[in-house]
Amino acid sequence: MPEIQGYRFKEMTVDGEVITRDLILLPDRVVRNWRRQEGHRLSAADLQVVLEAKPEVLIVGTGAYGLVRVPRKTRRAVRAAGIELRIAPTGRAWRLYNELREHRRTAAAFHLAC
């Protein structure tokens, strides 16, 4: 599984590569340039690649200031797929991802800016 070495506003280092756009980490790959249909509002459709990968847990990094919202409908869709959902500002979420990836099949969706 990909490993995160660090995060700062608009920048995340994954497996030694600096990434400057939002991304999804799946157990077997990195999805770069991830975009949401409604900007700071996360829908189940935005997470289709995650739902198809069927991880045990999904971590959503909501940005440096936590501006990305995860509506109830989206939360229900993730849980209905049998995926545990954890949501936190990206500064905390990346550390949680690194902890969980050691023991569980983990995916993450990160907003790197606001």
N, C-alpha and C positions, 0 to 999 in steps of 0.2 A: 504494500500500500504506500502511496506517496507520503513523504514526511515533510513537515513544514519546519524550516529553520528560523523563520522570523517574520514579523509583520510590523509595518508602520503605515501611516496614512497613505493610501493609494499604492501600496507596494507589499507583496508577499513573496518570500523566497521558498520555493518548493523544490525539493531534490536538487538544490544548488542553483536553480534557475530563478531569476527575478521576474515576477509577473506583475504587470501594472494595470490589469483589467480584471473585473470580477470573474470568478472561476468556480467550478464545481470539481471536487475531488471525489472520485469513485475508487472502490477498492483496487481496481486494476489500471486506472488512467486518470489524467487531468483533462478536464474540458475547459478550454480557454475562451475568453471573450463572452462569458455568460451574460445574457441580457434577459431582463424580465419584461413581460408584456406591458406592465403598468408602472414602470419605474421603481418606486419604493413600496410597492404592494406586491407581495409574493402570491402567486396562484399555483394550483396543482399542475397546470400545464407548464409552468416554468420549471417544474421539477420532474418532468416526464422521464428524462434520462436517469434520474435517481430512482424513481419508482420501478423502472425496468431493470435496474441493477440489483434490486432487492437487498440492500444492506440491512443489518440488524438495527442500526441507529443512523440518524441523519442529524447533523449539527448545522444550524443556520446561523451564520455570522451576519448580524444586522447592520454592520457598518461601524465606524469609529464612534459615532454618537447614537447608534441604535435607531436610525431613522427608517429602516426597512420594517414594514409591518407584515405579520403573518396572520391573516384572518382565520376565524374559526373554521370556515369551510376548507381552507387549505390544511389546517391542522388535522381535521377529521379525515381528509383524503390520505394523508401520510399515515396516520394511525390505522386506517382501514386496510392499508397495504401491508400491515404487520410490522411497520417500521417505528421504532421509538424516536421521538422528536425532542431535540434540545435546542433552545434558542438563546443566544447571548450576543452582546456587542462583539464585533470581530476581535477586539483586543483580548477578550477572554476565550472566545470560541475556538481560536486556533490552538490554544494550549489544551483545551478540553479534547479537541480532535486528536492531538498527538498522544494524549493519555489513553484514550479509548482505542485508538488504532492498534495498540499493542495487544489487546485482548479480544476485540470484537470486530466484526466486519462493519467498517464505518465509512460513511460518505459525509461530505460537507459541501455547503453552498455558501460562498463568501462574497459579501459586498465589501469592497476595499476602501471606499471613500466615506461619505457622510453617514 
